[in-house]
Amino acid sequence: MTELVLLAGLLGLVGLVVWLGLDSDDDNGGGGLMQPVLVPIPVRRQR
């Protein structure tokens, strides 16, 4: 019974690592947060 619980835990842990590795948001596939995108904001020069 212990072997079955350890095998299920190991498979769950491996599955979680693979899922987190494939679900990356950035371009280099290293995980983590996306880089911010700079959006130009129009500025009025005259009043």
C-alpha distance matrix in Angstrom:
0.0 3.8 5.4 5.2 6.5 8.8 10.0 10.8 12.5 14.3 15.5 16.7 18.5 20.1 21.1 22.7 24.6 25.9 26.9 28.7 30.4 31.7 32.9 35.4 38.8 41.1 42.8 41.4 37.7 36.8 35.5 37.1 40.0 42.8 46.2 48.8 51.6 55.1 57.1 60.9 62.6 66.2 68.6 72.2 74.8 77.6 78.0
3.8 0.0 3.8 5.4 5.2 6.2 8.5 9.9 10.6 12.2 14.2 15.3 16.4 18.3 19.8 21.0 22.6 24.3 25.5 26.9 28.5 30.3 31.4 33.7 37.1 39.2 40.9 39.3 35.7 34.5 33.3 34.8 37.8 40.8 44.0 46.7 49.6 53.2 55.3 59.1 60.8 64.5 66.8 70.3 72.9 75.8 76.2
5.4 3.8 0.0 3.8 5.5 5.1 6.0 8.5 9.8 10.3 12.0 14.0 15.1 16.2 17.9 19.7 21.0 22.3 23.9 25.6 26.8 28.3 29.9 32.2 35.7 37.7 39.1 37.4 33.8 32.8 31.9 33.8 36.9 39.7 43.0 45.8 48.6 52.2 54.4 58.2 60.1 63.7 66.2 69.8 72.2 75.2 75.8
5.2 5.4 3.8 0.0 3.8 5.5 5.1 6.1 8.6 9.8 10.5 12.1 14.1 15.3 16.2 18.2 20.0 21.0 22.1 24.2 25.6 26.8 28.2 30.8 34.2 36.5 38.0 36.6 32.9 32.2 31.0 32.9 35.8 38.5 41.9 44.6 47.2 50.9 52.9 56.7 58.5 62.1 64.6 68.2 70.8 73.7 74.3
6.5 5.2 5.5 3.8 0.0 3.8 5.5 5.1 6.1 8.6 9.9 10.5 12.2 14.2 15.2 16.4 18.4 20.0 20.8 22.4 24.3 25.7 26.7 29.1 32.5 34.8 36.6 35.3 31.6 30.6 29.1 30.7 33.5 36.4 39.7 42.4 45.1 48.7 50.7 54.5 56.2 59.8 62.2 65.8 68.4 71.2 71.7
8.8 6.2 5.1 5.5 3.8 0.0 3.8 5.5 5.0 6.0 8.5 9.7 10.4 12.2 14.0 15.2 16.5 18.3 19.7 21.0 22.5 24.3 25.6 27.7 31.2 33.1 34.8 33.2 29.6 28.3 27.2 29.0 32.0 34.9 38.2 41.0 43.8 47.4 49.6 53.4 55.2 58.9 61.3 64.9 67.3 70.3 70.9
10.0 8.5 6.0 5.1 5.5 3.8 0.0 3.8 5.4 5.1 6.1 8.4 9.8 10.5 12.0 14.1 15.4 16.4 18.0 19.9 21.0 22.4 24.0 26.4 30.0 32.0 33.3 31.8 28.1 27.3 26.4 28.5 31.6 34.2 37.5 40.4 43.0 46.7 48.8 52.6 54.6 58.2 60.8 64.4 66.9 69.9 70.6
10.8 9.9 8.5 6.1 5.1 5.5 3.8 0.0 3.8 5.5 5.2 6.0 8.6 9.9 10.4 12.1 14.3 15.3 16.1 18.2 19.8 21.0 22.1 24.8 28.2 30.5 32.1 31.0 27.2 26.6 25.2 27.1 29.9 32.5 35.9 38.6 41.2 44.8 46.8 50.6 52.4 56.0 58.6 62.1 64.8 67.7 68.2
12.5 10.6 9.8 8.6 6.1 5.0 5.4 3.8 0.0 3.8 5.5 5.0 6.1 8.6 9.7 10.4 12.3 14.2 15.1 16.4 18.3 20.0 20.9 23.1 26.5 28.7 30.6 29.2 25.6 24.5 23.0 24.6 27.5 30.3 33.7 36.4 39.2 42.7 44.8 48.6 50.4 54.1 56.5 60.1 62.6 65.5 66.1
14.3 12.2 10.3 9.8 8.6 6.0 5.1 5.5 3.8 0.0 3.8 5.4 5.1 6.1 8.5 9.8 10.7 12.3 14.1 15.4 16.5 18.4 19.9 22.0 25.5 27.4 28.9 27.2 23.6 22.5 21.6 23.6 26.8 29.5 32.7 35.7 38.4 42.0 44.3 48.0 50.1 53.7 56.2 59.8 62.2 65.3 66.1
15.5 14.2 12.0 10.5 9.9 8.5 6.1 5.2 5.5 3.8 0.0 3.8 5.4 5.1 6.0 8.5 9.9 10.5 12.0 14.2 15.2 16.4 18.1 20.5 24.1 26.2 27.5 26.2 22.5 22.0 21.0 23.3 26.3 28.6 32.0 34.9 37.3 41.0 43.1 46.9 49.0 52.6 55.2 58.8 61.3 64.4 65.2
16.7 15.3 14.0 12.1 10.5 9.7 8.4 6.0 5.0 5.4 3.8 0.0 3.8 5.5 5.0 6.1 8.7 9.9 10.3 12.2 14.1 15.3 16.2 18.8 22.2 24.5 26.3 25.3 21.5 20.9 19.3 21.2 23.9 26.4 29.9 32.6 35.1 38.8 40.8 44.6 46.5 50.1 52.6 56.2 58.8 61.7 62.4
18.5 16.4 15.1 14.1 12.2 10.4 9.8 8.6 6.1 5.1 5.4 3.8 0.0 3.8 5.4 5.1 6.3 8.7 9.8 10.6 12.3 14.3 15.4 17.3 20.8 22.7 24.6 23.2 19.5 18.4 17.0 18.8 21.9 24.6 27.9 30.7 33.5 37.1 39.3 43.1 45.0 48.7 51.1 54.8 57.2 60.3 61.0
20.1 18.3 16.2 15.3 14.2 12.2 10.5 9.9 8.6 6.1 5.1 5.5 3.8 0.0 3.8 5.4 5.2 6.2 8.6 10.0 10.6 12.4 14.3 16.2 19.9 21.6 22.9 21.3 17.6 16.9 16.1 18.7 21.8 24.2 27.4 30.5 33.0 36.6 38.9 42.6 44.9 48.5 51.1 54.7 57.1 60.2 61.2
21.1 19.8 17.9 16.2 15.2 14.0 12.0 10.4 9.7 8.5 6.0 5.0 5.4 3.8 0.0 3.8 5.5 5.2 6.0 8.6 9.8 10.6 12.1 14.7 18.3 20.5 21.9 20.9 17.1 17.0 15.7 18.2 21.0 23.0 26.4 29.3 31.6 35.3 37.3 41.1 43.3 46.8 49.5 53.1 55.6 58.7 59.5
22.7 21.0 19.7 18.2 16.4 15.2 14.1 12.1 10.4 9.8 8.5 6.1 5.1 5.4 3.8 0.0 3.8 5.5 5.1 6.1 8.4 10.0 10.5 12.8 16.1 18.5 20.4 19.6 15.8 15.2 13.3 15.3 18.0 20.4 23.8 26.6 29.1 32.8 34.8 38.6 40.6 44.2 46.8 50.4 52.9 55.9 56.7
24.6 22.6 21.0 20.0 18.4 16.5 15.4 14.3 12.3 10.7 9.9 8.7 6.3 5.2 5.5 3.8 0.0 3.8 5.5 5.2 6.1 8.7 10.0 11.4 15.0 16.7 18.3 16.9 13.2 12.3 11.1 13.5 16.7 19.0 22.2 25.3 27.9 31.5 33.9 37.6 39.8 43.5 46.0 49.7 52.0 55.1 56.1
25.9 24.3 22.3 21.0 20.0 18.3 16.4 15.3 14.2 12.3 10.5 9.9 8.7 6.2 5.2 5.5 3.8 0.0 3.8 5.5 5.0 6.2 8.6 10.5 14.3 16.0 17.0 15.8 12.1 12.2 11.5 14.5 17.4 19.1 22.3 25.5 27.6 31.3 33.5 37.2 39.6 43.1 45.9 49.5 51.9 55.1 56.2
26.9 25.5 23.9 22.1 20.8 19.7 18.0 16.1 15.1 14.1 12.0 10.3 9.8 8.6 6.0 5.1 5.5 3.8 0.0 3.8 5.4 5.3 6.1 9.0 12.4 14.8 16.5 16.1 12.3 12.8 11.0 13.5 15.8 17.4 21.0 23.7 25.8 29.6 31.4 35.2 37.4 40.9 43.7 47.3 49.8 52.9 53.8
28.7 26.9 25.6 24.2 22.4 21.0 19.9 18.2 16.4 15.4 14.2 12.2 10.6 10.0 8.6 6.1 5.2 5.5 3.8 0.0 3.8 5.5 5.2 6.8 10.1 12.4 14.5 14.0 10.4 10.0 7.7 9.9 12.4 14.5 17.9 20.8 23.2 26.9 29.0 32.8 34.9 38.5 41.1 44.8 47.2 50.3 51.3
30.4 28.5 26.8 25.6 24.3 22.5 21.0 19.8 18.3 16.5 15.2 14.1 12.3 10.6 9.8 8.4 6.1 5.0 5.4 3.8 0.0 3.8 5.6 6.0 9.8 11.1 12.4 11.2 7.4 7.5 6.6 9.9 12.8 14.3 17.4 20.6 22.8 26.5 28.8 32.5 35.0 38.5 41.2 44.9 47.2 50.4 51.6
31.7 30.3 28.3 26.8 25.7 24.3 22.4 21.0 20.0 18.4 16.4 15.3 14.3 12.4 10.6 10.0 8.7 6.2 5.3 5.5 3.8 0.0 3.8 5.6 9.0 10.8 11.7 11.4 7.7 9.4 8.6 11.7 13.8 14.5 17.7 20.7 22.4 26.1 28.1 31.7 34.3 37.7 40.6 44.2 46.6 49.8 51.0
32.9 31.4 29.9 28.2 26.7 25.6 24.0 22.1 20.9 19.9 18.1 16.2 15.4 14.3 12.1 10.5 10.0 8.6 6.1 5.2 5.6 3.8 0.0 3.8 6.5 9.4 11.3 11.9 8.6 10.0 7.8 10.0 11.3 12.0 15.6 18.2 20.0 23.7 25.5 29.2 31.6 35.0 37.9 41.5 44.0 47.1 48.1
35.4 33.7 32.2 30.8 29.1 27.7 26.4 24.8 23.1 22.0 20.5 18.8 17.3 16.2 14.7 12.8 11.4 10.5 9.0 6.8 6.0 5.6 3.8 0.0 3.8 5.9 8.1 8.7 5.7 6.9 4.8 7.0 8.4 8.9 12.2 15.2 17.1 20.9 23.0 26.7 29.2 32.7 35.4 39.1 41.4 44.6 45.8
38.8 37.1 35.7 34.2 32.5 31.2 30.0 28.2 26.5 25.5 24.1 22.2 20.8 19.9 18.3 16.1 15.0 14.3 12.4 10.1 9.8 9.0 6.5 3.8 0.0 3.8 6.9 8.9 7.4 8.8 6.7 7.2 6.6 5.8 9.2 11.8 13.5 17.3 19.2 22.9 25.4 28.9 31.7 35.3 37.7 40.9 42.1
41.1 39.2 37.7 36.5 34.8 33.1 32.0 30.5 28.7 27.4 26.2 24.5 22.7 21.6 20.5 18.5 16.7 16.0 14.8 12.4 11.1 10.8 9.4 5.9 3.8 0.0 3.8 5.8 6.0 7.3 6.7 7.2 6.8 5.1 7.3 10.5 12.1 15.7 18.2 21.7 24.5 27.9 30.6 34.3 36.4 39.8 41.3
42.8 40.9 39.1 38.0 36.6 34.8 33.3 32.1 30.6 28.9 27.5 26.3 24.6 22.9 21.9 20.4 18.3 17.0 16.5 14.5 12.4 11.7 11.3 8.1 6.9 3.8 0.0 3.8 5.6 8.1 9.0 10.4 10.4 8.4 9.3 12.5 13.2 16.6 19.0 22.2 25.4 28.6 31.4 35.1 37.0 40.4 42.2
41.4 39.3 37.4 36.6 35.3 33.2 31.8 31.0 29.2 27.2 26.2 25.3 23.2 21.3 20.9 19.6 16.9 15.8 16.1 14.0 11.2 11.4 11.9 8.7 8.9 5.8 3.8 0.0 3.8 5.6 8.0 10.1 11.2 10.3 11.1 14.7 16.0 19.2 22.0 25.1 28.3 31.6 34.1 37.8 39.6 43.1 44.9
37.7 35.7 33.8 32.9 31.6 29.6 28.1 27.2 25.6 23.6 22.5 21.5 19.5 17.6 17.1 15.8 13.2 12.1 12.3 10.4 7.4 7.7 8.6 5.7 7.4 6.0 5.6 3.8 0.0 3.8 5.6 8.8 10.7 10.6 12.6 16.2 17.8 21.3 23.9 27.3 30.3 33.6 36.3 40.0 42.0 45.4 47.0
36.8 34.5 32.8 32.2 30.6 28.3 27.3 26.6 24.5 22.5 22.0 20.9 18.4 16.9 17.0 15.2 12.3 12.2 12.8 10.0 7.5 9.4 10.0 6.9 8.8 7.3 8.1 5.6 3.8 0.0 3.8 6.7 9.6 10.6 12.4 16.1 18.4 21.8 24.7 28.1 30.9 34.4 36.8 40.6 42.4 45.9 47.4
35.5 33.3 31.9 31.0 29.1 27.2 26.4 25.2 23.0 21.6 21.0 19.3 17.0 16.1 15.7 13.3 11.1 11.5 11.0 7.7 6.6 8.6 7.8 4.8 6.7 6.7 9.0 8.0 5.6 3.8 0.0 3.8 6.9 8.8 11.4 14.8 17.5 20.9 23.7 27.2 29.7 33.4 35.7 39.5 41.6 44.9 46.1
37.1 34.8 33.8 32.9 30.7 29.0 28.5 27.1 24.6 23.6 23.3 21.2 18.8 18.7 18.2 15.3 13.5 14.5 13.5 9.9 9.9 11.7 10.0 7.0 7.2 7.2 10.4 10.1 8.8 6.7 3.8 0.0 3.8 6.8 9.4 12.4 15.5 18.8 21.6 25.2 27.4 31.1 33.2 37.0 39.1 42.3 43.4
40.0 37.8 36.9 35.8 33.5 32.0 31.6 29.9 27.5 26.8 26.3 23.9 21.9 21.8 21.0 18.0 16.7 17.4 15.8 12.4 12.8 13.8 11.3 8.4 6.6 6.8 10.4 11.2 10.7 9.6 6.9 3.8 0.0 3.8 6.5 9.0 12.2 15.5 18.1 21.7 23.7 27.5 29.6 33.4 35.6 38.8 39.8
42.8 40.8 39.7 38.5 36.4 34.9 34.2 32.5 30.3 29.5 28.6 26.4 24.6 24.2 23.0 20.4 19.0 19.1 17.4 14.5 14.3 14.5 12.0 8.9 5.8 5.1 8.4 10.3 10.6 10.6 8.8 6.8 3.8 0.0 3.8 6.4 8.9 12.5 15.0 18.7 21.0 24.6 27.0 30.8 33.0 36.2 37.5
46.2 44.0 43.0 41.9 39.7 38.2 37.5 35.9 33.7 32.7 32.0 29.9 27.9 27.4 26.4 23.8 22.2 22.3 21.0 17.9 17.4 17.7 15.6 12.2 9.2 7.3 9.3 11.1 12.6 12.4 11.4 9.4 6.5 3.8 0.0 3.8 6.5 9.6 12.7 16.1 18.6 22.3 24.5 28.3 30.2 33.6 35.0
48.8 46.7 45.8 44.6 42.4 41.0 40.4 38.6 36.4 35.7 34.9 32.6 30.7 30.5 29.3 26.6 25.3 25.5 23.7 20.8 20.6 20.7 18.2 15.2 11.8 10.5 12.5 14.7 16.2 16.1 14.8 12.4 9.0 6.4 3.8 0.0 3.8 6.5 9.4 12.8 15.1 18.8 20.9 24.7 26.8 30.0 31.4
51.6 49.6 48.6 47.2 45.1 43.8 43.0 41.2 39.2 38.4 37.3 35.1 33.5 33.0 31.6 29.1 27.9 27.6 25.8 23.2 22.8 22.4 20.0 17.1 13.5 12.1 13.2 16.0 17.8 18.4 17.5 15.5 12.2 8.9 6.5 3.8 0.0 3.8 6.3 9.8 12.5 16.0 18.5 22.3 24.4 27.7 29.2
55.1 53.2 52.2 50.9 48.7 47.4 46.7 44.8 42.7 42.0 41.0 38.8 37.1 36.6 35.3 32.8 31.5 31.3 29.6 26.9 26.5 26.1 23.7 20.9 17.3 15.7 16.6 19.2 21.3 21.8 20.9 18.8 15.5 12.5 9.6 6.5 3.8 0.0 3.8 6.5 9.3 12.8 15.0 18.8 20.7 24.1 25.8
57.1 55.3 54.4 52.9 50.7 49.6 48.8 46.8 44.8 44.3 43.1 40.8 39.3 38.9 37.3 34.8 33.9 33.5 31.4 29.0 28.8 28.1 25.5 23.0 19.2 18.2 19.0 22.0 23.9 24.7 23.7 21.6 18.1 15.0 12.7 9.4 6.3 3.8 0.0 3.8 6.4 9.8 12.6 16.2 18.6 21.7 23.3
60.9 59.1 58.2 56.7 54.5 53.4 52.6 50.6 48.6 48.0 46.9 44.6 43.1 42.6 41.1 38.6 37.6 37.2 35.2 32.8 32.5 31.7 29.2 26.7 22.9 21.7 22.2 25.1 27.3 28.1 27.2 25.2 21.7 18.7 16.1 12.8 9.8 6.5 3.8 0.0 3.8 6.5 9.3 12.9 15.0 18.3 20.1
62.6 60.8 60.1 58.5 56.2 55.2 54.6 52.4 50.4 50.1 49.0 46.5 45.0 44.9 43.3 40.6 39.8 39.6 37.4 34.9 35.0 34.3 31.6 29.2 25.4 24.5 25.4 28.3 30.3 30.9 29.7 27.4 23.7 21.0 18.6 15.1 12.5 9.3 6.4 3.8 0.0 3.8 6.3 9.9 12.6 15.5 16.9
66.2 64.5 63.7 62.1 59.8 58.9 58.2 56.0 54.1 53.7 52.6 50.1 48.7 48.5 46.8 44.2 43.5 43.1 40.9 38.5 38.5 37.7 35.0 32.7 28.9 27.9 28.6 31.6 33.6 34.4 33.4 31.1 27.5 24.6 22.3 18.8 16.0 12.8 9.8 6.5 3.8 0.0 3.8 6.7 9.6 12.3 13.9
68.6 66.8 66.2 64.6 62.2 61.3 60.8 58.6 56.5 56.2 55.2 52.6 51.1 51.1 49.5 46.8 46.0 45.9 43.7 41.1 41.2 40.6 37.9 35.4 31.7 30.6 31.4 34.1 36.3 36.8 35.7 33.2 29.6 27.0 24.5 20.9 18.5 15.0 12.6 9.3 6.3 3.8 0.0 3.8 6.3 9.2 10.9
72.2 70.3 69.8 68.2 65.8 64.9 64.4 62.1 60.1 59.8 58.8 56.2 54.8 54.7 53.1 50.4 49.7 49.5 47.3 44.8 44.9 44.2 41.5 39.1 35.3 34.3 35.1 37.8 40.0 40.6 39.5 37.0 33.4 30.8 28.3 24.7 22.3 18.8 16.2 12.9 9.9 6.7 3.8 0.0 3.8 5.6 7.3
74.8 72.9 72.2 70.8 68.4 67.3 66.9 64.8 62.6 62.2 61.3 58.8 57.2 57.1 55.6 52.9 52.0 51.9 49.8 47.2 47.2 46.6 44.0 41.4 37.7 36.4 37.0 39.6 42.0 42.4 41.6 39.1 35.6 33.0 30.2 26.8 24.4 20.7 18.6 15.0 12.6 9.6 6.3 3.8 0.0 3.8 6.9
77.6 75.8 75.2 73.7 71.2 70.3 69.9 67.7 65.5 65.3 64.4 61.7 60.3 60.2 58.7 55.9 55.1 55.1 52.9 50.3 50.4 49.8 47.1 44.6 40.9 39.8 40.4 43.1 45.4 45.9 44.9 42.3 38.8 36.2 33.6 30.0 27.7 24.1 21.7 18.3 15.5 12.3 9.2 5.6 3.8 0.0 3.8
78.0 76.2 75.8 74.3 71.7 70.9 70.6 68.2 66.1 66.1 65.2 62.4 61.0 61.2 59.5 56.7 56.1 56.2 53.8 51.3 51.6 51.0 48.1 45.8 42.1 41.3 42.2 44.9 47.0 47.4 46.1 43.4 39.8 37.5 35.0 31.4 29.2 25.8 23.3 20.1 16.9 13.9 10.9 7.3 6.9 3.8 0.0
